Amino acid sequence: MASTTELSFVALIAFAVSMFLTNRMIPFMKKKQFGQFIREDGPQAHLSKAGTPTMGGIAIVAGITLAILCSGFISGPIGGDKLAVILTMLAFGAIGFIDDYNKIAKKQNEGLTPKQKLAFQIAFGVALAVYMMLTEGTEVFIPFAKTYVNFGWFYIPFIVFVEVAMANAVNLTDGLDGLASSTSGVVSVCFALIGMFFIEGGNEPMAVAGQAIFGAVLGFLMYNHYPARIFMGDTGSMALGGALSATAIIGKMVWLLPIAGLIFVIEALSVIIQVTYFKKTGGKRIFRMAPIHHHFELGGWKETKVVTIFALFTLLCCIIATVSVA
């Protein structure tokens, strides 16, 4: 297993690449008029953010990719598991990129249709599931019980569901300045630590991926914190969802996702609950607005307070996740 210092270099590379590219992208995106379109039915305070450069997720993806590839010279060889994280991230990021580009080209907040997105996501999820089944088997670690369970053929639909759910959950979380990047960063650190210290014998690919994601989102956060100078767009949120889930999957720690990433689950459930209740009651709502971060925002919380509380909540969830495998 690589040393902590070696793995820290992976995070440093991701941080430097992401921060440098983000800084360069801001004036470029402004010049090309690649600005964010704000939903008219969203919080009125967000309308002032219209035109803020978007698609900053390209910098995050580049940082993660280069850092993981460089890990082959730092902490361990570039094996199939590391490539699986990169390819999964690129695949889901591509879905987001197409969506972002369509929105910008059409000058409206519409991109790929939900059916198109879902079809691509399922296809990429199947690819990762089949790869893992053929190379690593179908065992999955069960937190707290601290044992491995063989999922057999159920493993493929299970992994597909996790990939699709995670990508969309992170996408829904990306609604406030620095929210998706900060919470993703906390979860990635959790995965890195678990890969380094809490899996028997260590899991270098998982640790490397966690460090790379952390470094990249931290570099991006330098320009994405309130008031954001750039947004990650679907390019970034989809890529992060794919990368985080793939990181847990290669470590056989899939069940840690709903624990460490509980905030993503809550964000997604708030939308499902809101939409279902709205349809069943003929227009009544449970939350002021969904996803739930808007509920708190419309309740009087400042955007920075929502992000801080959600990040701290995620930190608490990550501590519980770590205890569940220790």
C-alpha positions in Angstrom: 0.0 0.0 0.0 1.3 3.5 -0.9 2.3 5.9 1.8 0.1 8.8 2.9 2.7 11.2 1.5 2.6 9.5 -1.9 -1.2 9.6 -2.0 -1.2 13.2 -1.0 0.7 14.0 -4.1 -2.2 12.6 -6.1 -4.6 15.1 -4.4 -2.1 17.9 -5.0 -1.9 17.2 -8.7 -5.6 17.1 -9.0 -5.9 20.3 -7.1 -3.3 22.2 -9.2 -4.8 21.0 -12.5 -8.4 21.7 -11.5 -7.6 25.2 -10.1 -5.5 26.2 -13.0 -8.0 25.1 -15.6 -11.0 26.6 -13.7 -9.1 29.9 -13.6 -8.6 29.8 -17.4 -12.1 28.7 -18.1 -13.8 31.6 -16.5 -12.7 34.3 -19.0 -13.0 31.8 -21.9 -16.6 30.8 -21.1 -17.5 34.5 -20.6 -16.0 35.3 -24.0 -18.0 32.4 -25.6 -21.1 33.4 -23.7 -21.4 30.0 -22.2 -23.4 31.2 -19.2 -25.8 29.4 -16.9 -29.5 29.7 -17.6 -31.6 29.9 -14.4 -35.0 28.3 -14.1 -37.7 30.8 -13.9 -39.6 28.7 -11.3 -36.6 28.5 -9.1 -35.7 30.9 -6.2 -36.0 34.5 -7.4 -32.7 35.4 -5.7 -30.9 33.1 -8.2 -32.0 35.0 -11.2 -29.0 37.3 -10.7 -26.7 34.4 -11.3 -27.9 34.1 -14.9 -24.9 34.3 -17.3 -22.4 33.0 -14.8 -19.9 30.8 -16.7 -20.8 27.1 -16.5 -19.4 23.7 -17.6 -16.6 24.1 -15.0 -16.9 20.4 -14.5 -14.5 20.0 -17.4 -11.7 21.2 -15.1 -12.8 18.8 -12.3 -12.8 15.8 -14.8 -9.4 16.8 -16.2 -7.9 17.1 -12.7 -9.2 13.7 -11.6 -8.1 12.0 -14.8 -4.6 13.4 -14.8 -4.1 12.7 -11.1 -5.2 9.1 -11.4 -3.0 8.6 -14.4 0.0 10.2 -12.6 -0.6 7.8 -9.7 0.9 5.1 -11.9 4.3 6.8 -11.2 3.6 7.6 -7.6 1.6 5.1 -5.6 0.9 2.0 -7.8 0.4 0.8 -11.3 -2.5 1.9 -13.5 -4.7 -1.1 -13.3 -8.2 -1.9 -14.5 -9.9 -0.5 -11.4 -8.4 2.9 -11.8 -9.3 3.0 -15.4 -12.8 1.9 -14.5 -13.2 5.0 -12.3 -11.8 7.3 -15.1 -14.0 5.8 -17.8 -17.1 5.8 -15.7 -16.5 9.4 -14.8 -15.9 10.4 -18.4 -19.0 8.5 -19.5 -21.3 10.2 -17.1 -19.5 13.5 -17.6 -20.2 13.2 -21.3 -23.9 12.9 -20.6 -23.7 16.1 -18.6 -21.6 17.8 -21.2 -24.0 17.0 -24.0 -26.8 18.3 -21.8 -25.0 21.5 -20.9 -24.0 22.2 -24.5 -27.5 21.7 -25.7 -28.8 24.1 -23.1 -26.2 26.7 -24.2 -26.7 26.2 -27.9 -30.5 26.4 -27.6 -30.3 29.3 -25.1 -32.8 27.6 -22.8 -32.7 25.4 -19.7 -33.4 22.2 -21.6 -30.9 19.6 -22.8 -31.2 15.8 -23.2 -34.6 14.3 -22.5 -35.0 12.3 -19.2 -35.3 9.1 -21.3 -32.2 9.8 -23.2 -30.2 10.5 -20.0 -31.5 7.4 -18.4 -30.7 5.1 -21.3 -27.1 6.3 -21.4 -26.7 6.1 -17.7 -28.0 2.5 -17.6 -25.7 1.5 -20.4 -22.7 2.9 -18.7 -23.8 1.4 -15.4 -24.1 -2.1 -17.0 -20.6 -1.7 -18.5 -19.1 -1.0 -15.0 -21.1 -3.8 -13.3 -20.1 -6.4 -15.9 -16.4 -5.4 -15.6 -16.4 -5.7 -11.8 -18.3 -9.0 -11.9 -15.7 -10.5 -14.3 -12.6 -9.1 -12.6 -13.4 -8.7 -8.9 -16.4 -10.9 -8.4 -19.8 -10.0 -6.9 -19.1 -9.6 -3.2 -20.2 -6.4 -1.5 -19.1 -5.3 2.0 -21.9 -4.8 4.5 -21.2 -1.9 6.9 -21.6 -2.5 10.7 -22.0 -6.2 10.1 -18.4 -6.0 8.7 -18.8 -8.9 6.4 -18.9 -9.6 2.6 -22.1 -10.9 0.9 -22.1 -12.4 -2.6 -24.8 -10.7 -4.6 -24.6 -13.2 -7.5 -26.5 -12.1 -10.6 -28.3 -9.5 -8.6 -25.0 -7.6 -8.6 -25.5 -6.2 -12.1 -28.9 -4.5 -11.5 -27.7 -3.4 -8.1 -24.7 -1.6 -9.4 -26.6 -0.1 -12.3 -29.1 1.3 -9.8 -26.4 2.7 -7.6 -24.6 4.4 -10.5 -27.7 5.9 -12.0 -29.1 7.0 -8.6 -25.8 8.6 -7.4 -25.2 10.5 -10.7 -28.7 12.0 -10.5 -28.6 12.7 -6.8 -25.3 14.7 -7.1 -26.8 16.5 -10.1 -29.8 17.5 -8.0 -27.5 18.6 -5.1 -25.8 21.1 -7.4 -28.1 24.0 -6.8 -26.2 26.4 -4.6 -22.7 27.9 -4.8 -20.2 25.3 -3.6 -22.8 22.8 -2.4 -22.1 19.8 -4.7 -18.3 20.5 -4.7 -18.0 20.8 -0.9 -20.2 17.7 0.0 -18.5 15.6 -2.8 -15.1 16.6 -1.4 -16.0 15.5 2.1 -17.3 12.1 0.8 -14.2 11.6 -1.3 -11.9 12.1 1.7 -13.9 9.5 3.6 -13.4 7.0 0.7 -9.7 7.8 0.5 -9.2 7.2 4.2 -11.2 4.0 4.1 -9.2 2.8 1.2 -5.9 3.7 2.9 -6.5 2.5 6.5 -9.7 0.6 7.0 -9.8 -2.1 4.2 -7.7 -5.0 5.2 -4.5 -4.8 3.2 -5.5 -1.4 1.8 -7.2 -0.6 -1.5 -4.8 1.6 -3.4 -7.2 2.3 -6.4 -10.0 3.4 -4.0 -7.6 5.6 -2.0 -6.1 7.1 -5.2 -9.6 7.9 -6.7 -10.7 9.4 -3.4 -7.6 11.6 -3.2 -8.0 12.7 -6.8 -11.7 13.6 -6.5 -10.9 15.6 -3.3 -8.1 17.5 -4.9 -10.0 18.3 -8.0 -13.2 19.5 -6.2 -11.1 21.6 -3.8 -9.3 23.3 -6.7 -12.7 24.0 -8.3 -14.2 25.2 -5.0 -11.6 28.1 -5.0 -13.8 29.7 -7.7 -17.1 28.0 -7.0 -17.7 29.1 -3.4 -20.2 31.9 -2.8 -20.5 34.1 -4.8 -19.6 31.6 -7.4 -17.5 32.8 -10.4 -18.3 29.6 -12.3 -20.6 26.6 -12.0 -19.7 22.9 -12.7 -22.9 22.3 -14.7 -24.2 18.9 -15.4 -20.8 18.1 -16.8 -19.3 18.2 -13.3 -22.2 16.9 -11.2 -22.8 13.9 -13.4 -19.1 13.2 -13.6 -18.8 13.4 -9.8 -21.7 11.2 -9.2 -20.2 8.6 -11.6 -16.7 8.9 -10.1 -17.9 8.7 -6.4 -20.0 5.6 -7.0 -17.3 4.0 -9.1 -14.8 4.6 -6.3 -17.0 2.9 -3.8 -17.7 0.1 -6.2 -14.1 -0.8 -6.9 -13.5 -0.9 -3.1 -16.6 -3.2 -2.7 -17.9 -0.5 -0.4 -21.1 0.3 -2.3 -23.3 0.4 0.8 -21.2 3.2 2.2 -22.6 5.5 -0.5 -26.0 6.0 1.2 -24.3 6.5 4.6 -21.4 8.8 3.7 -23.4 10.4 0.9 -26.7 10.6 2.8 -27.1 14.2 1.9 -27.4 13.2 -1.8 -30.0 10.6 -0.9 -32.0 13.2 1.0 -31.8 15.7 -1.9 -33.1 13.1 -4.4 -35.8 11.9 -2.0 -37.1 15.4 -1.4 -37.7 15.8 -5.1 -39.4 12.4 -5.4 -41.6 13.1 -2.3 -42.5 16.7 -3.5 -43.5 15.6 -7.0 -45.5 12.6 -5.8 -47.3 14.5 -3.2 -48.0 17.4 -5.6 -49.6 15.0 -8.1 -51.6 13.0 -5.5 -53.0 16.2 -3.8 -53.7 18.3 -6.9 -51.0 20.9 -6.3 -50.2 20.8 -2.6 -46.5 20.8 -1.5 -44.6 19.4 1.5 -41.5 21.5 1.0 -41.4 25.2 0.0 -39.3 24.1 -3.0 -37.4 21.0 -3.9 -34.6 19.9 -3.9 -34.5 20.4 -0.1 -31.7 22.9 -0.1 -34.1 25.4 -1.7 -36.6 24.7 1.1 -34.2 25.9 3.7 -33.1 28.8 1.5 -36.7 30.0 1.1 -37.1 29.6 4.8 -34.7 32.4 5.4 -31.3 30.6 5.6 -28.5 32.3 3.7 -27.0 30.3 0.9 -23.7 30.1 2.7 -25.5 28.7 5.8 -27.2 26.0 3.9 -23.9 24.9 2.3 -22.1 25.0 5.6 -24.7 23.0 7.4 -25.0 20.4 4.6 -21.2 20.0 4.5 -21.0 19.5 8.3 -23.9 17.1 8.1 -22.0 15.2 5.4 -18.9 15.2 7.6 -20.9 13.6 10.4 -22.3 11.0 8.0 -18.7 10.2 6.8 -17.6 9.7 10.4 -20.4 7.2 10.9 -19.5 5.5 7.6 -15.9 5.2 8.7 -16.9 3.7 12.1 -19.1 1.2 10.2 -16.1 -0.4 8.6 -13.5 0.1 11.4 
